[in-house]
Amino acid sequence: MIFITGDTHGDFTRFNTKNFPEQREMTKDDFVIICGDFGGIWDPKEESKREKHDLDGLEERPFTLLFVDGNHDNFDRLNEYPEKEWKGGRVHEIRPHILHLMRGQVFEIDRKTIFTFGGAASHDITGGILEMSDPNFRKKRKQLEDDWIPYRVNHVSWWEQEMPSEAEMETGRKNLKDHNNAVDFIITHCCASGTQATFGRGILKPDPATEYLEYIRNTVSFRKWFFGHYHDNINVSEKEILIYEQKIRVS
């Protein structure tokens, strides 16, 4: 079995047996994939007691948990986890059965090919990115909070690695070419520019990540494309699905 779900942001209550009774029939050979903003690796410097409790609890679940990164994941720490090859692609191993599916990879899971590409541009930064080293940091933060203006703090709640590098995009192009530009499923955090325009009401603007995914959408054959990031559940088209709290079984 393969289930797809959306952003969790460190809240894993959707995986308890009440909200996800299907797991009673699952084993570690079954999979749940999160479409970014996992949030289980968030605290600044090291795995906190809360994080350890949550990650150990997820490891004990009767399935293997997979996730692509979003824009609200701690990349400083995420990239410190051991990297290995798994089912044809590269992963970071958080726990033996909790794996980060790296960008631009093609995995073969349950006889299905799955292309993964995390990352997205943060939209909640109209107040800018603050630096802890700025002598006026506290003053600026207080003013923004008093004015209810969203902001982020570099290496605390925002990381430049939220946006893909050219090397990651090229890895994706190469791996897709090696699979004749055809996969069963695509799992990303944000979506293609054209897809975003269909539900963004003119507010969401194209950026390098969505433009890259637009290239993928126009050059790759796929059955279904699942993405998160926008906190809604919408069948955008016959093949493209924006997912948040829902859990959709695809195999």
SULFEN-V836741 format. One record per residue. N is the residue number from 1. PHI is phi in radians with two decimals (NA if undefined). Layout:
BEGIN
<<N | PHI> <N | PHI>>
END
This chain:
BEGIN
<<1 | NA> <2 | -2.27> <3 | -1.98> <4 | -2.02> <5 | -2.48> <6 | -1.73> <7 | -0.95> <8 | -1.92> <9 | 0.87> <10 | 1.39> <11 | -1.82> <12 | -1.88> <13 | -1.14> <14 | -1.17> <15 | -1.77> <16 | -1.32> <17 | -1.18> <18 | -1.19> <19 | -1.49> <20 | -2.42> <21 | -1.17> <22 | -1.04> <23 | -1.14> <24 | -1.10> <25 | -1.80> <26 | -1.81> <27 | -2.30> <28 | -1.16> <29 | -1.54> <30 | -1.89> <31 | -2.36> <32 | -2.10> <33 | -2.01> <34 | -1.71> <35 | -1.50> <36 | 1.64> <37 | 0.89> <38 | -1.01> <39 | 1.36> <40 | -1.38> <41 | -2.20> <42 | -2.38> <43 | -1.03> <44 | -1.03> <45 | -1.85> <46 | -2.74> <47 | -1.12> <48 | -1.39> <49 | -1.05> <50 | -1.13> <51 | -1.10> <52 | -1.04> <53 | -1.06> <54 | -1.17> <55 | -1.19> <56 | -1.12> <57 | -1.13> <58 | -1.17> <59 | -1.09> <60 | -1.40> <61 | -1.13> <62 | -1.44> <63 | -2.70> <64 | -1.69> <65 | -1.74> <66 | -2.13> <67 | -2.68> <68 | -1.58> <69 | -1.37> <70 | -2.01> <71 | -1.73> <72 | -2.00> <73 | -2.36> <74 | -1.45> <75 | -1.23> <76 | -0.99> <77 | -1.49> <78 | -0.98> <79 | -1.34> <80 | -1.53> <81 | -1.24> <82 | -1.07> <83 | -1.80> <84 | -2.66> <85 | -1.56> <86 | -2.62> <87 | 0.90> <88 | 1.63> <89 | -2.32> <90 | -1.72> <91 | -2.38> <92 | -1.72> <93 | -1.62> <94 | -1.45> <95 | -2.50> <96 | -0.92> <97 | -2.15> <98 | -2.28> <99 | -2.23> <100 | -1.56> <101 | -1.44> <102 | -1.27> <103 | -1.30> <104 | 1.36> <105 | -1.74> <106 | -2.13> <107 | -1.84> <108 | -1.98> <109 | -2.14> <110 | 0.92> <111 | 1.14> <112 | -2.02> <113 | -1.64> <114 | -2.29> <115 | -1.61> <116 | -2.14> <117 | -2.72> <118 | -1.46> <119 | 1.66> <120 | -3.06> <121 | -1.48> <122 | -1.22> <123 | -1.77> <124 | -1.73> <125 | -2.33> <126 | -1.11> <127 | -1.49> <128 | 1.66> <129 | -1.84> <130 | -1.58> <131 | -1.93> <132 | -1.05> <133 | -1.35> <134 | -1.17> <135 | -1.04> <136 | -1.75> <137 | -0.97> <138 | -1.09> <139 | -1.11> <140 | -1.11> <141 | -1.09> <142 | -1.10> <143 | -1.11> <144 | -1.11> <145 | -1.20> <146 | -1.11> <147 | -1.63> <148 | 0.98> <149 | -1.84> <150 | -1.20> <151 | -2.59> <152 | -2.36> <153 | -2.04> <154 | -1.05> <155 | 1.16> <156 | -2.14> <157 | -2.35> <158 | -2.65> <159 | -2.42> <160 | -1.11> <161 | -1.23> <162 | -1.05> <163 | -1.67> <164 | -1.20> <165 | -1.55> <166 | -1.10> <167 | -1.10> <168 | -1.16> <169 | -1.16> <170 | -1.17> <171 | -1.01> <172 | -1.10> <173 | -1.07> <174 | -1.14> <175 | -1.12> <176 | -1.17> <177 | -1.07> <178 | -1.12> <179 | -1.86> <180 | 1.03> <181 | 0.92> <182 | -2.54> <183 | -2.41> <184 | -1.36> <185 | -2.30> <186 | -2.08> <187 | -2.12> <188 | -2.37> <189 | -1.62> <190 | -1.55> <191 | -2.33> <192 | -1.20> <193 | -0.97> <194 | -1.14> <195 | -1.16> <196 | -1.03> <197 | -1.15> <198 | -1.29> <199 | -2.21> <200 | -1.45> <201 | 0.93> <202 | 1.36> <203 | -1.47> <204 | -1.50> <205 | -1.80> <206 | -1.07> <207 | -2.55> <208 | -1.00> <209 | -1.22> <210 | -1.21> <211 | -1.22> <212 | -1.09> <213 | -1.20> <214 | -1.14> <215 | -1.06> <216 | -1.07> <217 | -1.06> <218 | -1.56> <219 | -2.14> <220 | -2.05> <221 | -1.52> <222 | -2.60> <223 | -1.47> <224 | -2.49> <225 | -2.20> <226 | -1.93> <227 | -2.57> <228 | -1.97> <229 | 1.33> <230 | -1.74> <231 | 0.94> <232 | -2.77> <233 | -2.11> <234 | -2.46> <235 | -1.43> <236 | -1.15> <237 | -2.60> <238 | -1.06> <239 | -2.00> <240 | -2.02> <241 | -2.22> <242 | -1.50> <243 | -2.24> <244 | -2.25> <245 | -1.38> <246 | -1.13> <247 | -2.21> <248 | -1.95> <249 | -1.51> <250 | -1.99> <251 | -2.73>>
END
